[in-house]
Amino acid sequence: MTDFKWRHFQGDVILWAVRWYCRYP
């Protein structure tokens, strides 16, 4: 369960990073 939670959190962080990168190149 912890691994699944961590993976979901990691994916969320990556998504945020991509959005910020696209917004401020």
mmCIF file of the N, C-alpha and C atoms, coordinates in Angstrom:
data_MODEL
# 
_entry.id   MODEL 
# 
loop_
_atom_site.group_PDB 
_atom_site.id 
_atom_site.type_symbol 
_atom_site.label_atom_id 
_atom_site.label_alt_id 
_atom_site.label_comp_id 
_atom_site.label_asym_id 
_atom_site.label_entity_id 
_atom_site.label_seq_id 
_atom_site.pdbx_PDB_ins_code 
_atom_site.Cartn_x 
_atom_site.Cartn_y 
_atom_site.Cartn_z 
_atom_site.occupancy 
_atom_site.B_iso_or_equiv 
_atom_site.pdbx_formal_charge 
_atom_site.auth_seq_id 
_atom_site.auth_comp_id 
_atom_site.auth_asym_id 
_atom_site.auth_atom_id 
_atom_site.pdbx_PDB_model_num 
ATOM 1  N N  . MET A 1 1  ? 0.836  -1.199 0.000   1.00 0.00 ? 1  MET A N  1 
ATOM 2  C CA . MET A 1 1  ? 0.000  0.000  0.000   1.00 0.00 ? 1  MET A CA 1 
ATOM 3  C C  . MET A 1 1  ? 0.879  1.262  0.000   1.00 0.00 ? 1  MET A C  1 
ATOM 4  N N  . THR A 1 2  ? 1.942  1.204  0.778   1.00 0.00 ? 2  THR A N  1 
ATOM 5  C CA . THR A 1 2  ? 2.814  2.377  0.839   1.00 0.00 ? 2  THR A CA 1 
ATOM 6  C C  . THR A 1 2  ? 3.464  2.635  -0.518  1.00 0.00 ? 2  THR A C  1 
ATOM 7  N N  . ASP A 1 3  ? 3.878  1.558  -1.189  1.00 0.00 ? 3  ASP A N  1 
ATOM 8  C CA . ASP A 1 3  ? 4.526  1.716  -2.487  1.00 0.00 ? 3  ASP A CA 1 
ATOM 9  C C  . ASP A 1 3  ? 3.568  2.365  -3.478  1.00 0.00 ? 3  ASP A C  1 
ATOM 10 N N  . PHE A 1 4  ? 2.315  1.907  -3.477  1.00 0.00 ? 4  PHE A N  1 
ATOM 11 C CA . PHE A 1 4  ? 1.325  2.485  -4.395  1.00 0.00 ? 4  PHE A CA 1 
ATOM 12 C C  . PHE A 1 4  ? 1.130  3.972  -4.102  1.00 0.00 ? 4  PHE A C  1 
ATOM 13 N N  . LYS A 1 5  ? 1.043  4.301  -2.804  1.00 0.00 ? 5  LYS A N  1 
ATOM 14 C CA . LYS A 1 5  ? 0.848  5.698  -2.418  1.00 0.00 ? 5  LYS A CA 1 
ATOM 15 C C  . LYS A 1 5  ? 2.045  6.538  -2.874  1.00 0.00 ? 5  LYS A C  1 
ATOM 16 N N  . TRP A 1 6  ? 3.239  6.017  -2.674  1.00 0.00 ? 6  TRP A N  1 
ATOM 17 C CA . TRP A 1 6  ? 4.449  6.760  -3.052  1.00 0.00 ? 6  TRP A CA 1 
ATOM 18 C C  . TRP A 1 6  ? 4.497  6.967  -4.558  1.00 0.00 ? 6  TRP A C  1 
ATOM 19 N N  . ARG A 1 7  ? 4.138  5.899  -5.305  1.00 0.00 ? 7  ARG A N  1 
ATOM 20 C CA . ARG A 1 7  ? 4.178  6.023  -6.763  1.00 0.00 ? 7  ARG A CA 1 
ATOM 21 C C  . ARG A 1 7  ? 3.169  7.066  -7.230  1.00 0.00 ? 7  ARG A C  1 
ATOM 22 N N  . HIS A 1 8  ? 1.993  7.075  -6.633  1.00 0.00 ? 8  HIS A N  1 
ATOM 23 C CA . HIS A 1 8  ? 0.975  8.056  -7.018  1.00 0.00 ? 8  HIS A CA 1 
ATOM 24 C C  . HIS A 1 8  ? 1.474  9.469  -6.715  1.00 0.00 ? 8  HIS A C  1 
ATOM 25 N N  . PHE A 1 9  ? 2.093  9.631  -5.533  1.00 0.00 ? 9  PHE A N  1 
ATOM 26 C CA . PHE A 1 9  ? 2.616  10.942 -5.142  1.00 0.00 ? 9  PHE A CA 1 
ATOM 27 C C  . PHE A 1 9  ? 3.715  11.379 -6.112  1.00 0.00 ? 9  PHE A C  1 
ATOM 28 N N  . GLN A 1 10 ? 4.589  10.434 -6.474  1.00 0.00 ? 10 GLN A N  1 
ATOM 29 C CA . GLN A 1 10 ? 5.674  10.754 -7.393  1.00 0.00 ? 10 GLN A CA 1 
ATOM 30 C C  . GLN A 1 10 ? 5.105  11.209 -8.733  1.00 0.00 ? 10 GLN A C  1 
ATOM 31 N N  . GLY A 1 11 ? 4.091  10.498 -9.233  1.00 0.00 ? 11 GLY A N  1 
ATOM 32 C CA . GLY A 1 11 ? 3.487  10.872 -10.515 1.00 0.00 ? 11 GLY A CA 1 
ATOM 33 C C  . GLY A 1 11 ? 2.875  12.262 -10.436 1.00 0.00 ? 11 GLY A C  1 
ATOM 34 N N  . ASP A 1 12 ? 2.252  12.585 -9.301  1.00 0.00 ? 12 ASP A N  1 
ATOM 35 C CA . ASP A 1 12 ? 1.652  13.903 -9.136  1.00 0.00 ? 12 ASP A CA 1 
ATOM 36 C C  . ASP A 1 12 ? 2.728  14.980 -9.184  1.00 0.00 ? 12 ASP A C  1 
ATOM 37 N N  . VAL A 1 13 ? 3.837  14.737 -8.516  1.00 0.00 ? 13 VAL A N  1 
ATOM 38 C CA . VAL A 1 13 ? 4.930  15.712 -8.494  1.00 0.00 ? 13 VAL A CA 1 
ATOM 39 C C  . VAL A 1 13 ? 5.481  15.913 -9.902  1.00 0.00 ? 13 VAL A C  1 
ATOM 40 N N  . ILE A 1 14 ? 5.652  14.820 -10.635 1.00 0.00 ? 14 ILE A N  1 
ATOM 41 C CA . ILE A 1 14 ? 6.168  14.916 -12.004 1.00 0.00 ? 14 ILE A CA 1 
ATOM 42 C C  . ILE A 1 14 ? 5.208  15.735 -12.858 1.00 0.00 ? 14 ILE A C  1 
ATOM 43 N N  . LEU A 1 15 ? 3.907  15.480 -12.696 1.00 0.00 ? 15 LEU A N  1 
ATOM 44 C CA . LEU A 1 15 ? 2.917  16.224 -13.479 1.00 0.00 ? 15 LEU A CA 1 
ATOM 45 C C  . LEU A 1 15 ? 3.011  17.717 -13.176 1.00 0.00 ? 15 LEU A C  1 
ATOM 46 N N  . TRP A 1 16 ? 3.145  18.067 -11.889 1.00 0.00 ? 16 TRP A N  1 
ATOM 47 C CA . TRP A 1 16 ? 3.265  19.476 -11.510 1.00 0.00 ? 16 TRP A CA 1 
ATOM 48 C C  . TRP A 1 16 ? 4.524  20.095 -12.118 1.00 0.00 ? 16 TRP A C  1 
ATOM 49 N N  . ALA A 1 17 ? 5.623  19.336 -12.082 1.00 0.00 ? 17 ALA A N  1 
ATOM 50 C CA . ALA A 1 17 ? 6.886  19.853 -12.626 1.00 0.00 ? 17 ALA A CA 1 
ATOM 51 C C  . ALA A 1 17 ? 6.747  20.121 -14.119 1.00 0.00 ? 17 ALA A C  1 
ATOM 52 N N  . VAL A 1 18 ? 6.101  19.200 -14.819 1.00 0.00 ? 18 VAL A N  1 
ATOM 53 C CA . VAL A 1 18 ? 5.917  19.373 -16.270 1.00 0.00 ? 18 VAL A CA 1 
ATOM 54 C C  . VAL A 1 18 ? 5.053  20.600 -16.543 1.00 0.00 ? 18 VAL A C  1 
ATOM 55 N N  . ARG A 1 19 ? 4.007  20.786 -15.758 1.00 0.00 ? 19 ARG A N  1 
ATOM 56 C CA . ARG A 1 19 ? 3.125  21.937 -15.970 1.00 0.00 ? 19 ARG A CA 1 
ATOM 57 C C  . ARG A 1 19 ? 3.880  23.239 -15.734 1.00 0.00 ? 19 ARG A C  1 
ATOM 58 N N  . TRP A 1 20 ? 4.673  23.279 -14.665 1.00 0.00 ? 20 TRP A N  1 
ATOM 59 C CA . TRP A 1 20 ? 5.448  24.485 -14.379 1.00 0.00 ? 20 TRP A CA 1 
ATOM 60 C C  . TRP A 1 20 ? 6.473  24.738 -15.489 1.00 0.00 ? 20 TRP A C  1 
ATOM 61 N N  . TYR A 1 21 ? 7.101  23.656 -15.971 1.00 0.00 ? 21 TYR A N  1 
ATOM 62 C CA . TYR A 1 21 ? 8.115  23.803 -17.015 1.00 0.00 ? 21 TYR A CA 1 
ATOM 63 C C  . TYR A 1 21 ? 7.484  24.344 -18.295 1.00 0.00 ? 21 TYR A C  1 
ATOM 64 N N  . CYS A 1 22 ? 6.278  23.841 -18.604 1.00 0.00 ? 22 CYS A N  1 
ATOM 65 C CA . CYS A 1 22 ? 5.599  24.298 -19.827 1.00 0.00 ? 22 CYS A CA 1 
ATOM 66 C C  . CYS A 1 22 ? 5.119  25.740 -19.656 1.00 0.00 ? 22 CYS A C  1 
ATOM 67 N N  . ARG A 1 23 ? 4.773  26.100 -18.444 1.00 0.00 ? 23 ARG A N  1 
ATOM 68 C CA . ARG A 1 23 ? 4.249  27.442 -18.208 1.00 0.00 ? 23 ARG A CA 1 
ATOM 69 C C  . ARG A 1 23 ? 5.372  28.471 -18.204 1.00 0.00 ? 23 ARG A C  1 
ATOM 70 N N  . TYR A 1 24 ? 6.494  28.096 -17.589 1.00 0.00 ? 24 TYR A N  1 
ATOM 71 C CA . TYR A 1 24 ? 7.634  29.020 -17.535 1.00 0.00 ? 24 TYR A CA 1 
ATOM 72 C C  . TYR A 1 24 ? 8.863  28.358 -18.165 1.00 0.00 ? 24 TYR A C  1 
ATOM 73 N N  . PRO A 1 25 ? 8.989  28.472 -19.470 1.00 0.00 ? 25 PRO A N  1 
ATOM 74 C CA . PRO A 1 25 ? 10.136 27.838 -20.166 1.00 0.00 ? 25 PRO A CA 1 
ATOM 75 C C  . PRO A 1 25 ? 11.444 28.608 -19.942 1.00 0.00 ? 25 PRO A C  1 
# 
